[in-house]
Amino acid sequence: MKKGWLDRLITLAAARRARAAEPPGSRHDVLKAEPFDGNAGFDRADVLSLAVLWATAAMVATPLLFGGWATYLDNPIHVAELRDLSRADFNGWSDIGQCGLPLGVLHSPLWYGLLAYLHRTGVPLGILYPGVLLCAFAAPASAVYVVARRRLGPFPSCALAYLLLIQFPASFGIASALGGMWSFYFATAALVLLLDALSRPERCSRLAIRIAVLTAVVGLSHSFFLTVLALVALVHGGRCLAQRQMGRCLRWDAPALAIGVVGAAAHWLPLLLMRRWLVLSASNISAPKVFELLLFPIDILDLRIHSALSAAVSLPTVPMMLLAVVGAAGTLVCVLRPERREGGPFLGLVLGWLVLVLLSLVVSGTNATWMGPLSWRLLYLTRVGFALGGVALLAGRTWAPARMRPKTAGLVGVLAVAMGVCWGQPLARVTPLPREQAIADAERLWAWLRARRETTWGRVLVEDTFRSVDQSSPLYWSHLLARTNDETGVQQVGPYYSALPFPTNRWALSEFSRLLGLIVKDADSLRLLKIRMAAADVTHAVLSTPWAESQVKDDPEFAFLHRVGPFSVYQFRTGRSHVALPGDAMVATAERDGPGHIRVEVSSQQGGDVMLAESYHPFWTVQGARDVHLDMLDVGLMRLRVPAGHHQVRLDYVPPRLPALLSTAILIMLGVALLGLRLRR
């Protein structure tokens, strides 16, 4: 009699259990997946798995690969920053926002420095930047695959990495790799590999060098990870203490981590030198919102307005909930099965839970800033920990197929890649593309500013479109006008992100329906706006919303000049620049000689103070007069204290070279040591 489907299923399960019980070397042992050997390289199943991950990442990121890289969320700001960094005469100071800012110490010196160098040598940003976005988006999932593959077969490793890849916050919103946080995701990928290296049972010089290099890469990639590295050292130290391996830890791991931290000095040492100037503002959220961000597909900005339940009934909720279940189940397995508490996956799981506890119980709803100004972005590390926790869950499971037949694997891979279209739908709906009319209007505005710009102009106040224009506009999710300085050469103030720890950041932004930090709705707020415009040397304004134009169009100090689509250009007062604002009984003039250079001439019989419409920074130097001193006003602008008499001084922004030299020396030393070990082998 022919067996039914239930009998065949029972027979297949019994056969799987029998094969799992066979000793190594038996004839069925070839069907089990061997652990990945980094020295031997990848086999066909590994290549297919990684191809599925990267093809899915490309499907999700398609809108950005075809034009959205220069328009979506923070990417226009980063494009303008990279073009500024790639200037041959760049000295670290930039005029792209905030009355001037120290762009050279703001972002990752590793990745931004590398991209700026490649662009300076002729590589177009249209090829370079989309490729970086794609690589950063796929990097954490690829790192999770490599780490999981040491303990699982290709199929379950790919499933865990795929589940992490398609998480909604990784592709959509201000915490996503595709939204501009790409250096954060590179740091996350390096962190996963670092955890795997720290968990190896053996120790040798080559592994110690790898730990040092990965630590340096993490520290050089994003400033948020300086605290994370301290947490990693804490978790690893506790694990070594529990396993009575503190001797090995102190002899090998502690020096390697210390060398790596010193190698990241190009990132953290400038921040340390200017720590008294930084203004750290917390943007923590309550514990319920932390879990809502973890479980539901909603951006933090929408979460402040709407309930997360409004986004619960949607397709992106499924992988987010499934990842949380995998993490919880993996944690339970580690609690019940001590033999599963090994390797990088266990360290990653512990780190993920530690970050979640800190975000929800320690810094939640407080003014704590030691986890970064936007601490909730570290929640991605919890997701990575949950994906690594799945390794403990799937290890040794006979019902989890390690490998598939070629045809089945190909079919599943094609289906997984095709689903990338569904996972990328939220991103595709809000990404402005070059063919949009709003993009064409912005380009016409830039052309008009290029043609009409004069040397007598001061700064141009640009009203940011991000979350300011109507929600149906393609520019609602875009900082597009942050490229105005790059496209026209005018000094701009207004469009930038609000997470910077600079003093002028408190009032020099024009996003979220604000002009220079103000919601202009009456005569008093308009008067305060004029004061701030004069202090920032604003001579012209580009307004993007009807309500902003309605507040200034009838004021006699604003003169209408031009309109392009939704954008209107106004001249403020005389339209002539006044960099220096002297005190009583003083005459002062100031001229800019490019970003980071100002010439000032002051005459006074009694001496006094001169305010300059430029952001103060500890790295500014005064040359030409010993008795002239430079300090900062409460609003973050410069103040020159001059004695009586006539003085001609020059102000130059001169950042220290020691941090970059220190990092370069450490990385070269590690590279030479690694090369020497390879040659000896």
Secondary structure, 3 states (H helix, E strand, C coil): CCCCHHHHHHHHHHHHHHHHHCCCCCCCHHHCCCCCCCCCCCCHHHHHHHHHHHHHHHHHCHHHHCCHHHCCECHHHHHHHHHHHCCCCCCCCECCCCCCECHHHCCCCCHHHHHHHHHHCCCCHHHHHHHHHHHHHHHHHHHHHHHHHCCCCHHHHHHHHHHHHCCHHHHCCCCCCCCCCHHHHHHHHHHHHHHHHHCCCCCCHHHHHHHHHHHHHHHHHCCCHHHHHHHHHHHHHHHHHHCCCHHHHHHHHHHHHHHHHHHCHHHHHHHHHCCCCCCCCCCCCCHHHHHHHHHCCCCHHHHCCCCHHHHCCCCCHHHHHHHHHHHHHHHHHHHHCHHHCCHHHHHHHHHHHHHHHHHHHHCCCCCCCCCCCCHHHHHHHHHHHHHHHHHHHHCCCCCCCCCCCHHHHHHHHHHHHHCHHHHCHHHHHHCCCCCCHHHHHHHHHHHHHHHHCCCCCCEEEECCCCCCCCCCCHHHHECHHHHHHHHHCCCEEECCCCCCCCHHHHCCECCCCCECCECCCCHHHHHHHHHHHHHCCEEEEEECCHHHHHHHCCCCCEEEEEEECCEEEEEECCCCCCCEEECCCEEEEEEECCCCEEEEEEEECCCEEEEEEEECCCCEEEECCCCCEEEECCCCEEEEEECCEEEEEEEEECCCCHHHHHHHHHHHHHHHHHHHHHHHC
